[in-house]
Amino acid sequence: MKVYHKATTQGHTCEALEEKLLEKVEIALREVIGAAREGLLALSVAVGLEVLQSMM
Protein backbone atom coordinates (compact mmCIF):
# COMPACT_ATOMS: atom_id res chain seq x y z
CA MET A 1 0.00 0.00 0.00
CA LYS A 2 1.39 3.38 -0.99
CA VAL A 3 1.57 6.26 1.46
CA TYR A 4 0.50 9.54 -0.11
CA HIS A 5 0.59 11.77 2.96
CA LYS A 6 3.49 12.41 5.28
CA ALA A 7 3.01 12.21 9.06
CA THR A 8 4.69 15.60 9.57
CA THR A 9 4.01 19.06 8.20
CA GLN A 10 6.92 21.51 8.07
CA GLY A 11 8.71 19.85 10.96
CA HIS A 12 5.59 19.62 13.16
CA THR A 13 3.86 16.39 13.95
CA CYS A 14 0.17 16.02 13.25
CA GLU A 15 -0.49 15.45 16.94
CA ALA A 16 1.12 18.78 17.85
CA LEU A 17 -0.94 20.58 15.22
CA GLU A 18 -4.13 18.92 16.47
CA GLU A 19 -3.29 19.94 20.04
CA LYS A 20 -2.82 23.58 19.00
CA LEU A 21 -6.08 23.52 17.04
CA LEU A 22 -7.99 22.01 19.97
CA GLU A 23 -6.56 24.68 22.26
CA LYS A 24 -7.73 27.45 19.91
CA VAL A 25 -11.18 25.89 19.64
CA GLU A 26 -11.44 25.62 23.42
CA ILE A 27 -10.49 29.27 23.85
CA ALA A 28 -13.03 30.33 21.22
CA LEU A 29 -15.75 28.28 22.92
CA ARG A 30 -14.96 29.84 26.28
CA GLU A 31 -15.32 33.30 24.73
CA VAL A 32 -18.66 32.37 23.18
CA ILE A 33 -19.92 30.92 26.49
CA GLY A 34 -18.90 34.10 28.28
CA ALA A 35 -20.75 36.19 25.71
CA ALA A 36 -23.85 33.97 26.10
CA ARG A 37 -23.89 34.72 29.79
CA GLU A 38 -23.99 38.44 29.00
CA GLY A 39 -27.02 38.00 26.79
CA LEU A 40 -28.24 37.00 23.36
CA LEU A 41 -27.26 40.28 21.72
CA ALA A 42 -23.67 39.95 22.94
CA LEU A 43 -23.57 36.39 21.63
CA SER A 44 -24.80 37.52 18.21
CA VAL A 45 -22.17 40.24 18.02
CA ALA A 46 -19.39 37.85 19.08
CA VAL A 47 -20.40 35.24 16.50
CA GLY A 48 -20.63 37.90 13.78
CA LEU A 49 -17.16 39.21 14.64
CA GLU A 50 -15.71 35.67 14.62
CA VAL A 51 -17.21 35.06 11.17
CA LEU A 52 -15.85 38.39 9.93
CA GLN A 53 -12.40 37.57 11.33
CA SER A 54 -12.37 34.13 9.71
CA MET A 55 -13.27 35.64 6.34
CA MET A 56 -10.33 38.06 6.45
C-alpha positions as CSV (number, residue, x, y, z in Angstrom):
1,M,0.0,0.0,0.0
2,K,1.4,3.4,-1.0
3,V,1.6,6.3,1.5
4,Y,0.5,9.5,-0.1
5,H,0.6,11.8,3.0
6,K,3.5,12.4,5.3
7,A,3.0,12.2,9.1
8,T,4.7,15.6,9.6
9,T,4.0,19.1,8.2
10,Q,6.9,21.5,8.1
11,G,8.7,19.9,11.0
12,H,5.6,19.6,13.2
13,T,3.9,16.4,14.0
14,C,0.2,16.0,13.2
15,E,-0.5,15.4,16.9
16,A,1.1,18.8,17.9
17,L,-0.9,20.6,15.2
18,E,-4.1,18.9,16.5
19,E,-3.3,19.9,20.0
20,K,-2.8,23.6,19.0
21,L,-6.1,23.5,17.0
22,L,-8.0,22.0,20.0
23,E,-6.6,24.7,22.3
24,K,-7.7,27.4,19.9
25,V,-11.2,25.9,19.6
26,E,-11.4,25.6,23.4
27,I,-10.5,29.3,23.8
28,A,-13.0,30.3,21.2
29,L,-15.8,28.3,22.9
30,R,-15.0,29.8,26.3
31,E,-15.3,33.3,24.7
32,V,-18.7,32.4,23.2
33,I,-19.9,30.9,26.5
34,G,-18.9,34.1,28.3
35,A,-20.8,36.2,25.7
36,A,-23.8,34.0,26.1
37,R,-23.9,34.7,29.8
38,E,-24.0,38.4,29.0
39,G,-27.0,38.0,26.8
40,L,-28.2,37.0,23.4
41,L,-27.3,40.3,21.7
42,A,-23.7,40.0,22.9
43,L,-23.6,36.4,21.6
44,S,-24.8,37.5,18.2
45,V,-22.2,40.2,18.0
46,A,-19.4,37.9,19.1
47,V,-20.4,35.2,16.5
48,G,-20.6,37.9,13.8
49,L,-17.2,39.2,14.6
50,E,-15.7,35.7,14.6
51,V,-17.2,35.1,11.2
52,L,-15.8,38.4,9.9
53,Q,-12.4,37.6,11.3
54,S,-12.4,34.1,9.7
55,M,-13.3,35.6,6.3
56,M,-10.3,38.1,6.4
